[in-house]
Amino acid sequence: MKILFVCGGNTCRSPMAEIIFRNLCVAGGREDVFVASAGLDANGETAQNALDALKICDEKVPQEKKKSVRFEPFMITEYDLIICMTRFIARCVGEHENVKTLDDFVGCGDIPDPFGYPPDVYIEVCKRLQSALALLYTKLCN
């Protein structure tokens, strides 16, 4: 299974979701699940506050920052699931059978963008993603 998490810039929410979900897959022995992330307006790299929040939330974080990846329409056919952080982002990606929001799966509401906010907001978003993605993992991978 190939899963793509999508947010606005691919610097905060979707990279955190990618790392958290990949860690869940590794811990669960699910080598058959490929996880990636992208952003509608990607330009930059993973925000340091996002990486710091992941470390505080006890996630294993890659040593190097990830360069942002721009969402491209061809990705719709490359991934089994495209999971968007908000309904607005899902509408921008387009109405396709494999395009959903995280809320569609686990009822967590839209995941707010912490960009530009203090570190504690990143930590709260990280905790929210951890809870939601643990439920998603149970639904998709058990």
C-alpha positions in Angstrom: 0.0 0.0 0.0 1.2 3.5 -0.9 0.0 6.4 1.3 0.7 10.1 0.6 0.0 12.8 3.3 -0.8 16.2 1.9 -0.8 19.7 3.6 -0.2 23.2 2.4 3.6 23.5 2.3 5.0 20.1 3.2 7.0 21.7 6.0 4.9 20.9 9.1 1.8 18.7 9.2 2.4 16.3 6.3 6.1 15.6 7.2 5.1 15.0 10.8 2.3 12.7 9.6 4.7 10.9 7.3 7.3 10.3 10.1 4.7 9.2 12.7 2.9 6.8 10.3 6.2 5.4 9.0 7.3 4.8 12.6 4.0 3.0 13.3 4.5 0.8 10.3 8.1 0.0 11.2 7.0 -0.9 14.8 4.2 -3.0 13.5 6.4 -4.9 10.9 4.5 -3.5 8.0 7.3 -3.3 5.4 4.6 -3.4 2.7 3.4 0.1 3.4 5.2 3.0 1.7 4.6 6.4 3.2 5.4 9.9 1.8 4.2 13.5 2.0 3.7 16.5 -0.2 2.3 20.0 -0.2 0.2 22.1 -2.4 2.7 25.0 -2.4 5.9 23.2 -1.3 8.9 25.4 -1.1 11.5 24.7 1.5 12.2 21.9 4.0 10.8 20.4 7.1 10.4 23.1 9.8 12.8 22.8 12.7 9.9 23.3 15.1 8.1 20.3 13.5 11.2 18.1 14.0 11.6 19.4 17.6 8.0 18.6 18.4 8.4 15.1 17.0 11.4 14.5 19.3 9.5 15.9 22.3 6.6 13.6 21.4 9.1 10.6 21.4 9.2 10.0 17.7 12.2 8.7 15.9 13.2 11.5 13.5 15.5 11.2 10.4 18.9 13.0 10.8 18.4 15.2 7.8 15.6 17.6 7.0 13.4 16.6 4.2 13.1 18.9 1.2 9.5 19.9 0.5 7.8 18.0 -2.3 5.1 19.7 -4.4 1.9 17.8 -4.9 1.4 17.0 -8.6 -1.7 15.6 -10.2 0.1 12.4 -11.4 0.4 11.5 -7.7 -3.3 10.6 -7.6 -2.7 7.5 -9.7 0.7 6.7 -8.0 -0.7 6.3 -4.4 -3.4 4.1 -3.1 -4.5 6.7 -0.6 -3.9 10.5 -0.5 -4.7 11.7 3.0 -5.2 15.5 3.3 -4.9 17.5 6.6 -8.0 19.6 5.9 -11.1 19.5 3.8 -9.9 22.6 1.9 -6.7 20.8 0.9 -8.7 17.8 -0.2 -10.8 20.0 -2.4 -7.7 21.5 -3.9 -6.2 18.1 -4.6 -9.5 17.1 -6.3 -12.4 14.7 -6.0 -11.0 11.2 -6.6 -11.9 7.9 -4.9 -8.5 7.7 -3.2 -8.4 11.3 -1.9 -9.6 11.6 1.7 -9.0 13.7 4.8 -7.6 12.3 8.0 -11.0 13.3 9.5 -12.8 11.0 7.1 -11.0 8.0 8.6 -10.8 8.8 12.3 -13.1 11.8 13.0 -10.4 14.1 14.2 -11.5 17.3 12.4 -9.1 19.4 10.3 -5.5 19.4 11.5 -4.5 23.0 12.0 -1.4 24.5 10.5 1.2 25.4 13.2 3.4 27.4 10.8 4.5 30.6 12.3 3.2 29.7 15.8 5.3 29.1 18.9 6.8 25.6 19.5 4.0 24.6 21.9 1.5 24.7 19.0 3.7 22.3 17.0 3.7 20.0 20.0 -0.1 20.1 20.3 -0.4 19.3 16.5 2.1 16.5 16.9 0.1 14.9 19.7 -3.1 15.3 17.8 -1.5 13.6 14.8 -0.1 10.8 17.0 -3.6 10.0 18.3 -5.3 10.2 14.9 -2.6 8.2 13.1 -2.6 5.5 15.7 -6.3 5.0 14.9 -5.7 5.2 11.2 -3.0 2.5 11.5 -5.4 0.3 13.3 -8.0 0.7 10.6 -5.6 0.3 7.6 -3.0 -2.1 8.8 -4.5 -4.5 11.3 
